[in-house]
């Protein structure tokens, strides 16, 4: 499922924005996250994780291409939201490139190899909101930091990867925190 703030009349911002990935980990797992933790495996508890990011560039770093990259695994296997994203951008005439596979580069790439990308909320806007969203999530009593420094290299180490304290929190409640 995707949920988007979007204005069909603002063609110029169709390629930029901030996003929130809703990621489900169905069982307790242990795996490496690139060079995080010195390349040693990290334990992930069962639950719903949130990852905040942004894409303010063009081409490969545009929002459509970044989201589609997140929605595919290294071997080309697609997360459930992949086709919905393609349809969303195609219907609006937003340029995108469908990746066939990806090279693992960022922390989130390694995480998405082992977990399910269930939902994406994004705000198409040329104004970056990533840092603001991360701080709002961090201050929510329903959410806790999952691991320090994951996804936060461009934010002075402030966390961008979170875990819901209770799985029963609905996306609308999360979005409310970001408003």
TORKOL-4160 file (C-alpha; in steps of 0.2 Angstrom, whole numbers, padded with zeros to 4 digits, m for minus):
179
<pt num="1" X="0000" Y="0000" Z="0000"/>
<pt num="2" X="0006" Y="0017" Z="m0004"/>
<pt num="3" X="m0001" Y="0034" Z="0003"/>
<pt num="4" X="0005" Y="0050" Z="m0005"/>
<pt num="5" X="0003" Y="0068" Z="m0003"/>
<pt num="6" X="0003" Y="0074" Z="m0021"/>
<pt num="7" X="m0003" Y="0088" Z="m0032"/>
<pt num="8" X="m0005" Y="0083" Z="m0050"/>
<pt num="9" X="m0003" Y="0101" Z="m0056"/>
<pt num="10" X="0015" Y="0103" Z="m0049"/>
<pt num="11" X="0025" Y="0094" Z="m0062"/>
<pt num="12" X="0041" Y="0101" Z="m0056"/>
<pt num="13" X="0041" Y="0093" Z="m0039"/>
<pt num="14" X="0035" Y="0075" Z="m0046"/>
<pt num="15" X="0053" Y="0070" Z="m0044"/>
<pt num="16" X="0057" Y="0075" Z="m0026"/>
<pt num="17" X="0051" Y="0072" Z="m0009"/>
<pt num="18" X="0052" Y="0064" Z="0008"/>
<pt num="19" X="0046" Y="0046" Z="0012"/>
<pt num="20" X="0043" Y="0034" Z="0026"/>
<pt num="21" X="0045" Y="0015" Z="0023"/>
<pt num="22" X="0034" Y="0004" Z="0034"/>
<pt num="23" X="0044" Y="m0013" Z="0035"/>
<pt num="24" X="0038" Y="m0029" Z="0043"/>
<pt num="25" X="0050" Y="m0041" Z="0052"/>
<pt num="26" X="0039" Y="m0057" Z="0054"/>
<pt num="27" X="0052" Y="m0066" Z="0066"/>
<pt num="28" X="0067" Y="m0062" Z="0076"/>
<pt num="29" X="0082" Y="m0061" Z="0065"/>
<pt num="30" X="0100" Y="m0059" Z="0065"/>
<pt num="31" X="0110" Y="m0052" Z="0050"/>
<pt num="32" X="0123" Y="m0040" Z="0044"/>
<pt num="33" X="0119" Y="m0022" Z="0039"/>
<pt num="34" X="0134" Y="m0018" Z="0028"/>
<pt num="35" X="0148" Y="m0011" Z="0039"/>
<pt num="36" X="0136" Y="m0006" Z="0053"/>
<pt num="37" X="0142" Y="m0013" Z="0070"/>
<pt num="38" X="0159" Y="m0017" Z="0063"/>
<pt num="39" X="0151" Y="m0028" Z="0050"/>
<pt num="40" X="0145" Y="m0040" Z="0064"/>
<pt num="41" X="0127" Y="m0047" Z="0063"/>
<pt num="42" X="0114" Y="m0037" Z="0072"/>
<pt num="43" X="0098" Y="m0044" Z="0081"/>
<pt num="44" X="0082" Y="m0037" Z="0074"/>
<pt num="45" X="0066" Y="m0041" Z="0084"/>
<pt num="46" X="0050" Y="m0046" Z="0077"/>
<pt num="47" X="0039" Y="m0030" Z="0073"/>
<pt num="48" X="0035" Y="m0015" Z="0062"/>
<pt num="49" X="0050" Y="m0004" Z="0058"/>
<pt num="50" X="0049" Y="0014" Z="0050"/>
<pt num="51" X="0063" Y="0021" Z="0040"/>
<pt num="52" X="0063" Y="0040" Z="0035"/>
<pt num="53" X="0072" Y="0046" Z="0019"/>
<pt num="54" X="0072" Y="0058" Z="0006"/>
<pt num="55" X="0076" Y="0060" Z="m0013"/>
<pt num="56" X="0080" Y="0077" Z="m0019"/>
<pt num="57" X="0090" Y="0073" Z="m0035"/>
<pt num="58" X="0086" Y="0069" Z="m0053"/>
<pt num="59" X="0088" Y="0053" Z="m0062"/>
<pt num="60" X="0093" Y="0039" Z="m0051"/>
<pt num="61" X="0091" Y="0050" Z="m0035"/>
<pt num="62" X="0074" Y="0056" Z="m0040"/>
<pt num="63" X="0060" Y="0050" Z="m0028"/>
<pt num="64" X="0051" Y="0038" Z="m0040"/>
<pt num="65" X="0068" Y="0029" Z="m0044"/>
<pt num="66" X="0073" Y="0029" Z="m0025"/>
<pt num="67" X="0056" Y="0021" Z="m0020"/>
<pt num="68" X="0057" Y="0009" Z="m0034"/>
<pt num="69" X="0075" Y="0004" Z="m0029"/>
<pt num="70" X="0069" Y="0001" Z="m0011"/>
<pt num="71" X="0055" Y="m0010" Z="m0017"/>
<pt num="72" X="0066" Y="m0022" Z="m0026"/>
<pt num="73" X="0079" Y="m0034" Z="m0019"/>
<pt num="74" X="0096" Y="m0038" Z="m0024"/>
<pt num="75" X="0091" Y="m0053" Z="m0034"/>
<pt num="76" X="0076" Y="m0044" Z="m0043"/>
<pt num="77" X="0063" Y="m0050" Z="m0032"/>
<pt num="78" X="0050" Y="m0037" Z="m0029"/>
<pt num="79" X="0042" Y="m0031" Z="m0013"/>
<pt num="80" X="0022" Y="m0031" Z="m0013"/>
<pt num="81" X="0022" Y="m0012" Z="m0016"/>
<pt num="82" X="0033" Y="m0012" Z="m0032"/>
<pt num="83" X="0019" Y="m0013" Z="m0045"/>
<pt num="84" X="0008" Y="m0001" Z="m0035"/>
<pt num="85" X="0022" Y="0012" Z="m0036"/>
<pt num="86" X="0025" Y="0009" Z="m0055"/>
<pt num="87" X="0006" Y="0011" Z="m0058"/>
<pt num="88" X="0006" Y="0027" Z="m0047"/>
<pt num="89" X="0020" Y="0036" Z="m0056"/>
<pt num="90" X="0015" Y="0029" Z="m0074"/>
<pt num="91" X="m0003" Y="0036" Z="m0071"/>
<pt num="92" X="0003" Y="0053" Z="m0067"/>
<pt num="93" X="0016" Y="0054" Z="m0081"/>
<pt num="94" X="0030" Y="0055" Z="m0069"/>
<pt num="95" X="0047" Y="0048" Z="m0076"/>
<pt num="96" X="0054" Y="0033" Z="m0068"/>
<pt num="97" X="0066" Y="0018" Z="m0072"/>
<pt num="98" X="0061" Y="0001" Z="m0066"/>
<pt num="99" X="0076" Y="m0007" Z="m0059"/>
<pt num="100" X="0079" Y="m0026" Z="m0062"/>
<pt num="101" X="0090" Y="m0028" Z="m0047"/>
<pt num="102" X="0101" Y="m0018" Z="m0036"/>
<pt num="103" X="0118" Y="m0017" Z="m0028"/>
<pt num="104" X="0117" Y="m0016" Z="m0009"/>
<pt num="105" X="0124" Y="0001" Z="m0004"/>
<pt num="106" X="0115" Y="0009" Z="0011"/>
<pt num="107" X="0110" Y="0001" Z="0027"/>
<pt num="108" X="0091" Y="0001" Z="0022"/>
<pt num="109" X="0096" Y="m0010" Z="0007"/>
<pt num="110" X="0103" Y="m0024" Z="0018"/>
<pt num="111" X="0088" Y="m0023" Z="0030"/>
<pt num="112" X="0075" Y="m0024" Z="0015"/>
<pt num="113" X="0084" Y="m0040" Z="0010"/>
<pt num="114" X="0077" Y="m0048" Z="0026"/>
<pt num="115" X="0061" Y="m0039" Z="0029"/>
<pt num="116" X="0045" Y="m0035" Z="0020"/>
<pt num="117" X="0042" Y="m0018" Z="0013"/>
<pt num="118" X="0023" Y="m0017" Z="0017"/>
<pt num="119" X="0019" Y="0002" Z="0014"/>
<pt num="120" X="0026" Y="0018" Z="0009"/>
<pt num="121" X="0020" Y="0035" Z="0013"/>
<pt num="122" X="0028" Y="0050" Z="0004"/>
<pt num="123" X="0026" Y="0068" Z="0002"/>
<pt num="124" X="0031" Y="0075" Z="m0016"/>
<pt num="125" X="0039" Y="0091" Z="m0012"/>
<pt num="126" X="0055" Y="0101" Z="m0016"/>
<pt num="127" X="0056" Y="0105" Z="0002"/>
<pt num="128" X="0066" Y="0092" Z="0011"/>
<pt num="129" X="0056" Y="0086" Z="0027"/>
<pt num="130" X="0067" Y="0070" Z="0032"/>
<pt num="131" X="0075" Y="0078" Z="0047"/>
<pt num="132" X="0059" Y="0085" Z="0053"/>
<pt num="133" X="0050" Y="0069" Z="0051"/>
<pt num="134" X="0064" Y="0059" Z="0060"/>
<pt num="135" X="0063" Y="0071" Z="0075"/>
<pt num="136" X="0044" Y="0070" Z="0076"/>
<pt num="137" X="0045" Y="0050" Z="0075"/>
<pt num="138" X="0059" Y="0050" Z="0088"/>
<pt num="139" X="0048" Y="0061" Z="0100"/>
<pt num="140" X="0032" Y="0050" Z="0098"/>
<pt num="141" X="0029" Y="0039" Z="0114"/>
<pt num="142" X="0022" Y="0025" Z="0102"/>
<pt num="143" X="0039" Y="0024" Z="0093"/>
<pt num="144" X="0057" Y="0020" Z="0098"/>
<pt num="145" X="0074" Y="0021" Z="0090"/>
<pt num="146" X="0078" Y="0004" Z="0083"/>
<pt num="147" X="0096" Y="0007" Z="0080"/>
<pt num="148" X="0107" Y="0023" Z="0082"/>
<pt num="149" X="0115" Y="0029" Z="0066"/>
<pt num="150" X="0106" Y="0018" Z="0053"/>
<pt num="151" X="0101" Y="0029" Z="0039"/>
<pt num="152" X="0107" Y="0045" Z="0047"/>
<pt num="153" X="0124" Y="0048" Z="0039"/>
<pt num="154" X="0118" Y="0065" Z="0032"/>
<pt num="155" X="0109" Y="0070" Z="0049"/>
<pt num="156" X="0123" Y="0070" Z="0061"/>
<pt num="157" X="0119" Y="0053" Z="0068"/>
<pt num="158" X="0101" Y="0057" Z="0072"/>
<pt num="159" X="0091" Y="0041" Z="0070"/>
<pt num="160" X="0080" Y="0038" Z="0055"/>
<pt num="161" X="0076" Y="0020" Z="0058"/>
<pt num="162" X="0062" Y="0016" Z="0071"/>
<pt num="163" X="0052" Y="0002" Z="0079"/>
<pt num="164" X="0034" Y="0003" Z="0083"/>
<pt num="165" X="0032" Y="m0001" Z="0102"/>
<pt num="166" X="0015" Y="m0009" Z="0097"/>
<pt num="167" X="0011" Y="m0017" Z="0081"/>
<pt num="168" X="m0007" Y="m0011" Z="0082"/>
<pt num="169" X="m0003" Y="0007" Z="0078"/>
<pt num="170" X="m0011" Y="0011" Z="0061"/>
<pt num="171" X="m0003" Y="0021" Z="0047"/>
<pt num="172" X="m0015" Y="0035" Z="0050"/>
<pt num="173" X="m0008" Y="0037" Z="0067"/>
<pt num="174" X="0010" Y="0037" Z="0061"/>
<pt num="175" X="0005" Y="0050" Z="0047"/>
<pt num="176" X="m0003" Y="0061" Z="0061"/>
<pt num="177" X="0014" Y="0062" Z="0070"/>
<pt num="178" X="0022" Y="0068" Z="0054"/>
<pt num="179" X="0009" Y="0082" Z="0050"/>
